[in-house]
């Protein structure tokens, strides 16, 4: 017998992917306070919604670069159903994975086959069936991607359509990340007719027949905005698609988003950490609704272990001791960034409630350690995304390190360029956020191997990551990720600082805001959101 789940069970797939840290509590799902709850039955299906995001849609290819990540998923989830679903329909931000196009899935006893049983009642918007052949074509396309969508499937050797609604993935090694990976762009299912059309570039246009999701793209200006209209016909999930139209506009300036909401230019806006209190104030008068969410996107100092300035582990450890997490989160960010002293945030497999960071805040000890390491006059450059939370954090870091004689030379760059600049230019450090994920293997890749490629030279870290990805038992897997955390913290390859709160403010007639998805990734999935 294989190891698997059925939809009648209360997500036994969590045993394959996630810890028993569970979903459903406010701490786990990211929603610390909200208003605007309501059922789909209350929604006005002719209503529209204009949302001002902090980022603009760069493209709409689910297997592309930026849109494959969870933050970019807000632009592709309305159009493309995935094989699995992040969270649950009642709680889209829960720390688990649920069925979507796949009703069930299971691993073989040796973990080298992963078999999915598909729903049989789903069609693309041209009426063609979402069947095993369509899934096979989509997964093969995703696997060819040189971006995140392909990396998540790099243990898939081949894909078979066993019968009309059964798909088998043959693996080079067991891969416990698959249920979670197939809930992202990697698992988005595209119409084979679109895949096989060489004239279609999904980063420029999305034909109505491309997906099977509750919406179709009616207008798209890359880098500016995208408009979704509810697809014609009956959708297989009656709770989804409550709005007649959704427009997502990229508005970088927080003050512009807030003033636009007050002026009626937008129906809902995203609020970064420093604007969370403003959302609560707007909701206090009853005119607007508000949601405050704790993300799973910690901000950290990323370090190149082989840089001349920070190549010595003793120097990196001293820097870790000099970071005042409480002061930054509570002071510089006005309580909108919760201190974190380990790699994995609360609610994720690998988080250890009993963990004690070996480099707790102690500026005197940090200064003494730097002197002992011959780095009393340490000076180094750090790059960060300009104009946002990391800008404020870097300024606070500069002040704190200056007190122990360390000169931090910060350089802000456009947010979309910050990681590229760090990896390709001579900066030994970067202040940036780890992209929110559900599965710890995907999170580890984002936090360590994608952001600091030289971590791949740490043989112990690489071996632990490979072993953890292949481990299907949740308890054993949790222990491995705790070992990864201990290794990363001990070597101070990365210094976590705090996990930001985000907010959303909107018109008072918005319903289902408590079912807004992707909030832990600083994004918004309006699948179950409507207006009364």
Kinemage of the C-alpha trace (Angstrom):
@kinemage 1
@onewidth
@group {chain A} dominant
@subgroup {mainchain}
@vectorlist {calphas} color= white
{ca unk a 1} P 0.000 0.000 0.000
{ca unk a 2} L 1.180 3.536 -0.681
{ca unk a 3} L 1.131 6.404 1.729
{ca unk a 4} L -1.525 8.960 0.851
{ca unk a 5} L -4.641 10.969 1.646
{ca unk a 6} L -8.294 11.048 0.721
{ca unk a 7} L -10.535 14.074 0.805
{ca unk a 8} L -12.695 12.508 3.504
{ca unk a 9} L -9.725 12.669 5.899
{ca unk a 10} L -8.788 15.789 7.818
{ca unk a 11} L -5.704 16.515 5.776
{ca unk a 12} L -3.442 13.606 6.397
{ca unk a 13} L -1.201 15.136 3.754
{ca unk a 14} L 0.037 17.400 6.494
{ca unk a 15} L 1.836 14.296 7.683
{ca unk a 16} L 3.716 14.339 4.421
{ca unk a 17} L 4.465 18.010 4.154
{ca unk a 18} L 3.945 19.889 7.371
{ca unk a 19} L 4.257 19.584 11.085
{ca unk a 20} L 1.411 18.995 13.439
{ca unk a 21} L 1.662 22.691 14.238
{ca unk a 22} L -1.788 22.760 12.710
{ca unk a 23} L -3.860 25.357 10.986
{ca unk a 24} L -6.865 27.209 12.165
{ca unk a 25} L -5.625 29.362 15.012
{ca unk a 26} L -4.906 33.042 14.469
{ca unk a 27} L -1.235 32.449 15.199
{ca unk a 28} L -0.993 29.859 12.454
{ca unk a 29} L -3.049 31.453 9.721
{ca unk a 30} L -1.549 34.906 9.926
{ca unk a 31} L -4.757 36.782 10.774
{ca unk a 32} L -4.315 38.554 14.087
{ca unk a 33} L -7.326 40.805 13.699
{ca unk a 34} L -9.953 41.309 11.060
{ca unk a 35} L -13.278 42.739 10.131
{ca unk a 36} L -15.255 42.255 6.957
{ca unk a 37} L -16.165 38.644 7.509
{ca unk a 38} L -19.212 37.287 5.745
{ca unk a 39} L -20.449 34.370 3.704
{ca unk a 40} L -20.545 33.924 -0.034
{ca unk a 41} L -24.341 33.951 0.176
{ca unk a 42} L -24.164 37.612 1.185
{ca unk a 43} L -22.099 38.622 -1.849
{ca unk a 44} L -23.382 40.787 -4.691
{ca unk a 45} L -22.219 38.866 -7.743
{ca unk a 46} L -22.356 41.979 -9.914
{ca unk a 47} L -19.871 43.824 -7.691
{ca unk a 48} L -16.350 44.786 -8.734
{ca unk a 49} L -13.212 45.425 -6.700
{ca unk a 50} L -10.137 47.541 -7.444
{ca unk a 51} L -7.151 46.568 -5.321
{ca unk a 52} L -3.943 48.599 -4.947
{ca unk a 53} L -1.022 46.244 -4.348
{ca unk a 54} L 2.503 47.328 -3.495
{ca unk a 55} L 3.802 45.476 -6.565
{ca unk a 56} L 2.766 45.444 -10.197
{ca unk a 57} L 2.207 42.277 -12.260
{ca unk a 58} L 5.382 41.630 -14.286
{ca unk a 59} L 3.816 38.816 -16.300
{ca unk a 60} L 1.155 36.144 -16.042
{ca unk a 61} L 3.036 32.970 -16.885
{ca unk a 62} L 2.604 30.622 -13.894
{ca unk a 63} L 5.821 28.848 -14.763
{ca unk a 64} L 7.777 32.071 -15.208
{ca unk a 65} L 10.186 33.746 -12.835
{ca unk a 66} L 8.488 36.245 -10.522
{ca unk a 67} L 4.953 34.934 -10.905
{ca unk a 68} L 6.009 31.483 -9.683
{ca unk a 69} L 6.648 32.810 -6.180
{ca unk a 70} L 3.818 33.206 -3.703
{ca unk a 71} L 3.877 37.001 -3.800
{ca unk a 72} L 3.416 36.924 -7.565
{ca unk a 73} L 0.749 34.234 -7.252
{ca unk a 74} L -1.941 36.839 -6.626
{ca unk a 75} L -1.787 37.496 -10.369
{ca unk a 76} L -2.066 33.887 -11.525
{ca unk a 77} L -4.276 32.160 -8.940
{ca unk a 78} L -7.505 33.741 -10.275
{ca unk a 79} L -6.900 32.235 -13.729
{ca unk a 80} L -5.197 28.899 -13.141
{ca unk a 81} L -6.396 26.147 -10.847
{ca unk a 82} L -3.580 24.182 -9.235
{ca unk a 83} L -3.381 20.508 -8.394
{ca unk a 84} L -3.428 21.259 -4.673
{ca unk a 85} L -4.438 24.274 -2.612
{ca unk a 86} L -2.545 26.232 0.016
{ca unk a 87} L -4.497 26.226 3.274
{ca unk a 88} L -8.153 25.193 3.284
{ca unk a 89} L -11.265 26.781 1.735
{ca unk a 90} L -12.307 28.023 5.189
{ca unk a 91} L -8.811 29.174 6.126
{ca unk a 92} L -6.623 29.834 3.069
{ca unk a 93} L -3.692 30.833 5.287
{ca unk a 94} L -3.607 27.672 7.403
{ca unk a 95} L -0.320 25.776 7.564
{ca unk a 96} L -1.490 22.903 5.427
{ca unk a 97} L -2.284 21.814 1.885
{ca unk a 98} L -5.710 20.701 0.646
{ca unk a 99} L -7.141 19.081 -2.499
{ca unk a 100} L -7.910 21.251 -5.527
{ca unk a 101} L -7.822 19.689 -8.996
{ca unk a 102} L -6.361 16.583 -7.369
{ca unk a 103} L -8.921 14.932 -5.091
{ca unk a 104} L -6.263 12.736 -3.470
{ca unk a 105} L -2.618 11.796 -3.730
{ca unk a 106} L -0.242 9.198 -2.366
{ca unk a 107} L 3.394 8.148 -2.349
{ca unk a 108} L 4.504 4.609 -3.136
{ca unk a 109} L 6.102 2.661 -0.307
{ca unk a 110} L 9.585 3.532 -1.545
{ca unk a 111} L 8.615 7.176 -2.089
{ca unk a 112} L 9.619 7.116 -5.757
{ca unk a 113} L 6.133 7.419 -7.253
{ca unk a 114} L 3.684 10.176 -6.437
{ca unk a 115} L 0.198 9.480 -7.787
{ca unk a 116} L -2.643 11.992 -8.047
{ca unk a 117} L -6.316 11.236 -8.613
{ca unk a 118} L -8.012 14.143 -10.393
{ca unk a 119} L -11.481 15.604 -10.164
{ca unk a 120} L -13.607 14.596 -13.149
{ca unk a 121} L -15.874 17.658 -13.342
{ca unk a 122} L -13.466 20.434 -14.373
{ca unk a 123} L -13.048 21.959 -17.823
{ca unk a 124} L -10.994 24.743 -19.316
{ca unk a 125} L -12.938 27.776 -20.467
{ca unk a 126} L -13.158 26.440 -24.032
{ca unk a 127} L -14.937 23.326 -22.718
{ca unk a 128} L -12.010 20.919 -23.080
{ca unk a 129} L -11.442 18.614 -20.089
{ca unk a 130} L -8.883 19.124 -17.345
{ca unk a 131} L -7.649 15.556 -17.460
{ca unk a 132} L -4.458 13.582 -16.968
{ca unk a 133} L -3.059 14.511 -20.376
{ca unk a 134} L -3.554 18.212 -19.635
{ca unk a 135} L -1.876 17.835 -16.250
{ca unk a 136} L 1.006 15.901 -17.812
{ca unk a 137} L 1.535 18.633 -20.429
{ca unk a 138} L 1.442 21.366 -17.777
{ca unk a 139} L 3.852 19.646 -15.418
{ca unk a 140} L 6.267 18.917 -18.247
{ca unk a 141} L 6.122 22.602 -19.191
{ca unk a 142} L 6.737 23.644 -15.573
{ca unk a 143} L 9.600 21.179 -15.288
{ca unk a 144} L 11.301 22.791 -18.306
{ca unk a 145} L 11.222 26.179 -16.605
{ca unk a 146} L 14.598 27.547 -15.586
{ca unk a 147} L 12.927 29.459 -12.772
{ca unk a 148} L 11.301 28.498 -9.473
{ca unk a 149} L 8.553 26.402 -11.061
{ca unk a 150} L 11.117 24.067 -12.583
{ca unk a 151} L 13.366 23.959 -9.518
{ca unk a 152} L 10.451 22.723 -7.405
{ca unk a 153} L 10.060 19.729 -9.758
{ca unk a 154} L 13.710 18.847 -10.176
{ca unk a 155} L 13.235 15.399 -8.628
{ca unk a 156} L 10.512 14.516 -11.133
{ca unk a 157} L 12.088 12.281 -13.771
{ca unk a 158} L 8.967 11.562 -15.803
{ca unk a 159} L 5.204 12.049 -15.765
{ca unk a 160} L 2.646 9.453 -16.844
{ca unk a 161} L -1.064 9.758 -17.616
{ca unk a 162} L -2.067 6.412 -16.085
{ca unk a 163} L -5.680 6.791 -17.179
{ca unk a 164} L -7.966 9.707 -18.002
{ca unk a 165} L -7.924 11.102 -14.465
{ca unk a 166} L -4.850 9.566 -12.831
{ca unk a 167} L -1.352 11.050 -13.040
{ca unk a 168} L 1.867 9.474 -11.769
{ca unk a 169} L 5.088 11.361 -11.128
{ca unk a 170} L 8.197 9.174 -11.185
{ca unk a 171} L 10.889 10.572 -8.910
{ca unk a 172} L 14.661 10.315 -8.762
{ca unk a 173} L 14.417 10.470 -4.957
{ca unk a 174} L 11.561 10.853 -2.479
{ca unk a 175} L 10.294 14.417 -2.340
{ca unk a 176} L 8.092 15.499 0.560
{ca unk a 177} L 7.649 18.984 -0.908
{ca unk a 178} L 5.406 17.920 -3.799
{ca unk a 179} L 1.978 18.505 -2.202
{ca unk a 180} L 2.979 22.073 -1.309
{ca unk a 181} L 4.889 22.735 -4.545
{ca unk a 182} L 1.883 21.687 -6.627
{ca unk a 183} L -0.199 24.337 -4.835
{ca unk a 184} L 1.991 27.067 -6.354
{ca unk a 185} L 2.699 28.060 -9.932
{ca unk a 186} L 4.516 24.743 -10.395
{ca unk a 187} L 1.168 22.963 -10.132
{ca unk a 188} L -0.855 25.380 -12.264
{ca unk a 189} L -2.677 23.495 -15.014
{ca unk a 190} L -2.789 25.096 -18.471
{ca unk a 191} L -4.862 24.210 -21.489
{ca unk a 192} L -2.717 22.086 -23.856
{ca unk a 193} L -4.075 24.125 -26.771
{ca unk a 194} L -2.383 27.202 -25.291
{ca unk a 195} L 0.797 25.330 -24.370
{ca unk a 196} L 1.108 24.114 -27.964
{ca unk a 197} L 0.433 27.525 -29.544
{ca unk a 198} L 3.841 29.092 -30.341
{ca unk a 199} L 2.178 32.468 -30.851
{ca unk a 200} L 1.089 32.811 -27.224
{ca unk a 201} L 3.371 34.524 -24.720
{ca unk a 202} L 1.675 34.335 -21.322
{ca unk a 203} L 3.824 37.167 -20.034
{ca unk a 204} L 2.116 39.433 -22.547
{ca unk a 205} L -1.374 37.979 -23.008
{ca unk a 206} L -3.562 35.274 -21.487
{ca unk a 207} L -6.233 33.812 -23.814
{ca unk a 208} L -9.587 33.124 -22.088
{ca unk a 209} L -9.173 29.393 -22.648
{ca unk a 210} L -5.758 29.261 -20.930
{ca unk a 211} L -6.977 28.191 -17.506
{ca unk a 212} L -9.845 26.636 -15.585
{ca unk a 213} L -9.924 29.101 -12.674
{ca unk a 214} L -12.864 31.260 -11.577
{ca unk a 215} L -11.641 34.262 -13.597
{ca unk a 216} L -10.241 35.135 -17.017
{ca unk a 217} L -7.942 38.018 -17.914
{ca unk a 218} L -9.799 40.834 -19.640
{ca unk a 219} L -7.048 43.479 -19.619
{ca unk a 220} L -3.345 43.377 -18.843
{ca unk a 221} L -0.608 46.002 -18.903
{ca unk a 222} L 2.672 44.420 -17.737
{ca unk a 223} L 4.211 46.299 -14.869
{ca unk a 224} L 1.029 48.325 -14.297
{ca unk a 225} L -2.225 46.422 -13.776
{ca unk a 226} L -4.320 43.383 -14.599
{ca unk a 227} L -8.105 43.002 -14.742
{ca unk a 228} L -9.943 39.727 -14.194
{ca unk a 229} L -13.559 39.050 -15.190
{ca unk a 230} L -15.499 36.171 -13.711
{ca unk a 231} L -15.506 33.312 -16.206
{ca unk a 232} L -18.783 32.408 -17.848
{ca unk a 233} L -20.535 29.210 -16.898
{ca unk a 234} L -20.707 27.227 -13.686
{ca unk a 235} L -17.465 26.875 -11.756
{ca unk a 236} L -16.775 23.637 -9.873
{ca unk a 237} L -16.202 25.466 -6.552
{ca unk a 238} L -19.413 27.458 -5.878
{ca unk a 239} L -17.810 29.440 -3.031
{ca unk a 240} L -15.198 30.930 -5.366
{ca unk a 241} L -15.520 33.768 -7.867
{ca unk a 242} L -17.893 36.015 -5.934
{ca unk a 243} L -16.840 39.210 -7.737
{ca unk a 244} L -17.812 40.100 -11.291
{ca unk a 245} L -14.474 41.816 -11.818
{ca unk a 246} L -11.171 42.303 -9.960
{ca unk a 247} L -8.570 44.855 -10.973
{ca unk a 248} L -5.137 44.730 -9.326
{ca unk a 249} L -3.044 47.884 -9.717
{ca unk a 250} L 0.592 48.197 -8.684
{ca unk a 251} L 1.079 51.292 -6.521
{ca unk a 252} L 4.512 51.456 -4.918
{ca unk a 253} L 3.949 54.420 -2.589
{ca unk a 254} L 2.039 53.575 0.599
{ca unk a 255} L 0.750 57.136 1.009
{ca unk a 256} L -0.693 57.020 -2.507
{ca unk a 257} L -2.510 53.776 -1.730
{ca unk a 258} L -3.963 55.182 1.489
{ca unk a 259} L -5.083 58.469 -0.044
{ca unk a 260} L -6.512 56.560 -3.012
{ca unk a 261} L -8.628 54.396 -0.712
{ca unk a 262} L -9.940 57.450 1.104
{ca unk a 263} L -10.728 59.167 -2.196
{ca unk a 264} L -12.547 56.145 -3.579
{ca unk a 265} L -9.975 55.410 -6.280
{ca unk a 266} L -9.399 51.956 -4.773
{ca unk a 267} L -11.761 49.601 -2.972
{ca unk a 268} L -8.991 47.860 -1.074
{ca unk a 269} L -5.278 48.424 -0.466
{ca unk a 270} L -2.204 46.632 0.859
{ca unk a 271} L -0.528 48.101 3.949
{ca unk a 272} L 3.132 47.437 4.716
{ca unk a 273} L 4.413 47.131 8.278
{ca unk a 274} L 4.724 50.827 8.959
{ca unk a 275} L 1.150 51.452 7.785
{ca unk a 276} L -0.597 48.698 9.780
{ca unk a 277} L -1.711 51.154 12.469
{ca unk a 278} L -3.177 53.387 9.762
{ca unk a 279} L -5.391 50.534 8.587
{ca unk a 280} L -6.671 50.032 12.111
{ca unk a 281} L -7.387 53.755 12.362
{ca unk a 282} L -9.289 53.757 9.073
{ca unk a 283} L -11.442 50.868 10.273
{ca unk a 284} L -12.192 52.485 13.623
{ca unk a 285} L -14.777 54.880 12.174
{ca unk a 286} L -16.765 52.057 10.577
{ca unk a 287} L -16.348 53.321 7.019
{ca unk a 288} L -13.591 50.865 6.142
{ca unk a 289} L -12.793 47.258 6.960
{ca unk a 290} L -9.381 46.033 8.026
{ca unk a 291} L -7.270 42.891 8.312
{ca unk a 292} L -3.932 42.673 10.132
{ca unk a 293} L -1.852 39.624 9.232
{ca unk a 294} L 1.398 38.238 10.595
{ca unk a 295} L 3.489 37.078 7.676
{ca unk a 296} L 5.772 34.106 7.300
{ca unk a 297} L 8.338 36.314 5.559
{ca unk a 298} L 11.061 37.126 8.112
{ca unk a 299} L 13.493 39.914 7.368
{ca unk a 300} L 17.100 38.846 7.832
{ca unk a 301} L 20.683 39.826 7.169
{ca unk a 302} L 21.993 37.588 4.383
{ca unk a 303} L 25.759 37.066 4.421
{ca unk a 304} L 28.277 35.773 1.907
{ca unk a 305} L 30.402 33.449 4.036
{ca unk a 306} L 33.450 33.824 1.780
{ca unk a 307} L 33.472 37.637 1.698
{ca unk a 308} L 36.743 39.219 2.936
{ca unk a 309} L 34.959 41.252 5.596
{ca unk a 310} L 32.617 38.522 6.895
{ca unk a 311} L 34.419 35.299 6.018
{ca unk a 312} L 35.367 34.669 9.643
{ca unk a 313} L 32.594 32.848 11.510
{ca unk a 314} L 33.615 34.598 14.747
{ca unk a 315} L 32.986 37.975 13.109
{ca unk a 316} L 29.572 36.890 11.823
{ca unk a 317} L 28.664 35.522 15.260
{ca unk a 318} L 29.630 38.836 16.841
{ca unk a 319} L 27.395 40.681 14.387
{ca unk a 320} L 24.519 38.376 15.309
{ca unk a 321} L 25.041 39.311 18.970
{ca unk a 322} L 24.878 42.987 18.045
{ca unk a 323} L 21.402 42.844 16.476
{ca unk a 324} L 18.725 44.239 18.794
{ca unk a 325} L 15.659 42.439 17.461
{ca unk a 326} L 13.345 43.764 20.152
{ca unk a 327} L 14.529 47.320 19.645
{ca unk a 328} L 14.041 47.137 15.882
{ca unk a 329} L 10.636 45.456 15.953
{ca unk a 330} L 9.162 47.434 18.807
{ca unk a 331} L 11.045 50.707 18.299
{ca unk a 332} L 12.020 51.423 14.707
{ca unk a 333} L 8.949 49.580 13.349
{ca unk a 334} L 6.483 50.626 16.054
{ca unk a 335} L 5.656 47.092 17.122
{ca unk a 336} L 4.773 45.936 13.607
{ca unk a 337} L 7.608 43.401 13.254
{ca unk a 338} L 7.749 40.441 15.648
{ca unk a 339} L 11.311 39.496 16.708
{ca unk a 340} L 12.544 36.091 15.477
{ca unk a 341} L 15.822 34.418 16.414
{ca unk a 342} L 15.587 31.267 14.303
{ca unk a 343} L 15.231 30.424 10.628
{ca unk a 344} L 11.700 28.994 10.517
{ca unk a 345} L 8.791 31.224 11.590
{ca unk a 346} L 6.045 30.097 13.920
{ca unk a 347} L 3.535 27.803 12.240
{ca unk a 348} L 6.104 26.191 9.939
{ca unk a 349} L 7.624 22.729 10.241
{ca unk a 350} L 11.079 23.189 11.759
{ca unk a 351} L 10.113 25.986 14.136
{ca unk a 352} L 11.315 25.073 17.623
{ca unk a 353} L 9.559 26.728 20.556
{ca unk a 354} L 12.415 25.653 22.862
{ca unk a 355} L 15.268 26.864 20.657
{ca unk a 356} L 17.789 29.242 22.230
{ca unk a 357} L 19.899 31.216 19.800
{ca unk a 358} L 23.589 30.999 20.796
{ca unk a 359} L 24.103 34.643 19.882
{ca unk a 360} L 21.489 36.447 21.965
{ca unk a 361} L 21.659 40.237 21.950
{ca unk a 362} L 24.702 41.364 23.930
{ca unk a 363} L 26.475 44.404 22.436
{ca unk a 364} L 29.315 44.326 24.960
{ca unk a 365} L 30.070 40.683 24.190
{ca unk a 366} L 29.794 41.448 20.461
{ca unk a 367} L 32.338 44.257 20.709
{ca unk a 368} L 34.733 42.096 22.724
{ca unk a 369} L 34.387 39.255 20.193
{ca unk a 370} L 35.177 41.592 17.307
{ca unk a 371} L 38.280 42.842 19.086
{ca unk a 372} L 39.425 39.269 19.736
{ca unk a 373} L 38.868 38.425 16.045
{ca unk a 374} L 40.958 41.438 14.987
{ca unk a 375} L 37.920 43.205 13.512
{ca unk a 376} L 37.452 46.062 15.982
{ca unk a 377} L 37.225 48.572 13.118
{ca unk a 378} L 34.996 46.441 10.901
{ca unk a 379} L 33.384 48.204 7.943
{ca unk a 380} L 31.303 46.564 5.233
{ca unk a 381} L 28.602 47.293 2.681
{ca unk a 382} L 25.022 46.078 2.812
{ca unk a 383} L 22.391 46.320 0.079
{ca unk a 384} L 18.655 46.554 0.742
{ca unk a 385} L 15.354 47.307 -1.019
{ca unk a 386} L 14.873 51.064 -0.812
{ca unk a 387} L 11.757 52.708 0.547
{ca unk a 388} L 10.214 49.926 2.617
{ca unk a 389} L 10.500 47.908 5.799
{ca unk a 390} L 14.048 46.753 5.039
{ca unk a 391} L 15.095 50.375 4.534
{ca unk a 392} L 13.948 51.204 8.070
{ca unk a 393} L 15.540 48.061 9.496
{ca unk a 394} L 18.879 48.795 7.832
{ca unk a 395} L 18.901 52.320 9.244
{ca unk a 396} L 18.283 50.884 12.720
{ca unk a 397} L 21.062 48.346 12.203
{ca unk a 398} L 23.467 51.117 11.220
{ca unk a 399} L 22.769 52.945 14.471
{ca unk a 400} L 23.181 49.858 16.630
{ca unk a 401} L 26.386 48.663 14.996
{ca unk a 402} L 27.900 52.132 15.109
{ca unk a 403} L 27.707 51.944 18.907
{ca unk a 404} L 30.151 49.008 18.922
{ca unk a 405} L 32.478 50.532 16.346
{ca unk a 406} L 31.162 48.808 13.214
{ca unk a 407} L 30.543 50.924 10.112
{ca unk a 408} L 27.672 49.680 7.989
{ca unk a 409} L 27.615 51.266 4.538
{ca unk a 410} L 24.080 50.841 3.265
{ca unk a 411} L 22.949 51.143 -0.331
{ca unk a 412} L 19.278 51.092 -1.247
{ca unk a 413} L 18.296 49.771 -4.668
{ca unk a 414} L 14.946 49.155 -6.392
{ca unk a 415} L 13.271 46.210 -4.607
{ca unk a 416} L 13.119 44.031 -7.720
{ca unk a 417} L 16.899 44.341 -8.151
{ca unk a 418} L 18.069 43.870 -4.570
{ca unk a 419} L 18.794 40.128 -4.593
{ca unk a 420} L 20.427 40.257 -8.021
{ca unk a 421} L 22.669 43.102 -6.885
{ca unk a 422} L 23.614 41.161 -3.748
{ca unk a 423} L 24.436 37.971 -5.637
{ca unk a 424} L 26.249 39.557 -8.562
{ca unk a 425} L 28.029 42.545 -7.041
{ca unk a 426} L 30.550 42.937 -4.258
{ca unk a 427} L 28.236 43.417 -1.302
{ca unk a 428} L 29.076 40.998 1.530
{ca unk a 429} L 25.621 41.385 3.100
{ca unk a 430} L 22.009 42.232 2.315
{ca unk a 431} L 18.946 43.108 4.349
{ca unk a 432} L 15.945 41.442 2.770
{ca unk a 433} L 12.847 39.352 3.407
{ca unk a 434} L 12.629 35.593 2.981
{ca unk a 435} L 9.654 34.918 0.668
{ca unk a 436} L 6.697 33.339 2.459
{ca unk a 437} L 6.202 29.624 1.840
{ca unk a 438} L 4.205 26.768 3.342
{ca unk a 439} L 6.754 23.972 3.050
{ca unk a 440} L 10.090 24.292 4.890
{ca unk a 441} L 12.109 22.857 1.987
{ca unk a 442} L 10.850 25.575 -0.352
{ca unk a 443} L 11.436 28.122 2.418
{ca unk a 444} L 14.988 26.837 2.982
{ca unk a 445} L 15.748 27.200 -0.706
{ca unk a 446} L 14.442 30.765 -0.677
{ca unk a 447} L 16.237 31.641 2.547
{ca unk a 448} L 19.600 30.003 2.012
{ca unk a 449} L 20.415 28.518 -1.361
{ca unk a 450} L 18.706 31.107 -3.589
{ca unk a 451} L 19.726 34.140 -1.560
{ca unk a 452} L 23.247 33.074 -0.583
{ca unk a 453} L 24.386 30.655 -3.297
{ca unk a 454} L 27.719 30.098 -1.579
{ca unk a 455} L 25.851 28.216 1.168
{ca unk a 456} L 25.949 25.360 -1.338
{ca unk a 457} L 29.623 24.978 -0.357
{ca unk a 458} L 28.558 23.942 3.158
{ca unk a 459} L 28.500 20.156 2.703
{ca unk a 460} L 26.761 19.538 6.028
{ca unk a 461} L 23.988 21.996 5.218
{ca unk a 462} L 23.455 20.572 1.738
{ca unk a 463} L 23.298 17.011 3.077
{ca unk a 464} L 20.758 17.963 5.757
{ca unk a 465} L 18.575 19.779 3.216
{ca unk a 466} L 18.613 16.793 0.834
{ca unk a 467} L 17.772 14.375 3.643
{ca unk a 468} L 14.945 16.555 4.953
{ca unk a 469} L 13.385 16.947 1.515
{ca unk a 470} L 13.322 13.159 1.089
{ca unk a 471} L 11.921 12.411 4.549
{ca unk a 472} L 8.180 11.655 4.441
{ca unk a 473} L 7.694 11.187 8.189
{ca unk a 474} L 6.710 14.587 9.683
{ca unk a 475} L 8.370 14.098 13.060
{ca unk a 476} L 11.662 12.982 11.567
{ca unk a 477} L 11.433 15.796 9.041
{ca unk a 478} L 10.869 18.376 11.783
{ca unk a 479} L 14.015 17.215 13.561
{ca unk a 480} L 16.055 17.578 10.372
{ca unk a 481} L 14.858 21.133 9.799
{ca unk a 482} L 15.673 21.974 13.388
{ca unk a 483} L 19.197 20.714 12.692
{ca unk a 484} L 19.327 22.937 9.592
{ca unk a 485} L 18.269 25.880 11.723
{ca unk a 486} L 20.997 25.110 14.278
{ca unk a 487} L 23.620 24.883 11.529
{ca unk a 488} L 22.582 28.152 9.879
{ca unk a 489} L 22.410 30.008 13.188
{ca unk a 490} L 25.717 28.569 14.453
{ca unk a 491} L 27.540 29.560 11.267
{ca unk a 492} L 25.652 32.887 11.145
{ca unk a 493} L 25.173 32.554 7.389
{ca unk a 494} L 21.906 34.366 7.946
{ca unk a 495} L 20.826 36.550 10.876
{ca unk a 496} L 17.014 36.653 11.295
{ca unk a 497} L 15.621 39.887 12.691
{ca unk a 498} L 11.836 40.046 12.746
{ca unk a 499} L 8.689 38.836 11.016
{ca unk a 500} L 6.618 41.695 9.693
{ca unk a 501} L 2.949 42.331 10.121
{ca unk a 502} L 1.024 43.395 7.040
{ca unk a 503} L -2.365 44.939 6.686
{ca unk a 504} L -5.260 45.326 4.291
{ca unk a 505} L -7.872 48.065 4.398
{ca unk a 506} L -10.961 48.224 2.242
{ca unk a 507} L -14.501 49.383 1.726
{ca unk a 508} L -16.936 48.523 4.471
{ca unk a 509} L -19.060 46.274 2.227
{ca unk a 510} L -16.285 43.741 1.556
{ca unk a 511} L -17.249 40.267 2.773
{ca unk a 512} L -15.045 37.225 3.200
{ca unk a 513} L -11.968 39.239 4.154
{ca unk a 514} L -11.229 36.589 6.770
{ca unk a 515} L -10.845 34.168 3.828
{ca unk a 516} L -8.383 36.364 1.932
{ca unk a 517} L -5.544 34.071 0.894
{ca unk a 518} L -1.766 34.558 0.642
{ca unk a 519} L -1.652 37.174 3.419
{ca unk a 520} L 1.392 35.470 4.992
{ca unk a 521} L 3.239 36.150 1.720
{ca unk a 522} L 2.241 39.850 1.619
{ca unk a 523} L -0.096 39.128 -1.273
{ca unk a 524} L -3.854 38.713 -1.761
{ca unk a 525} L -5.902 35.857 -3.222
{ca unk a 526} L -9.511 37.035 -3.692
{ca unk a 527} L -10.873 33.571 -4.452
{ca unk a 528} L -13.451 33.707 -1.637
{ca unk a 529} L -13.813 37.481 -1.246
{ca unk a 530} L -16.888 39.429 -2.347
{ca unk a 531} L -18.910 42.574 -1.680
{ca unk a 532} L -22.363 42.791 -0.183
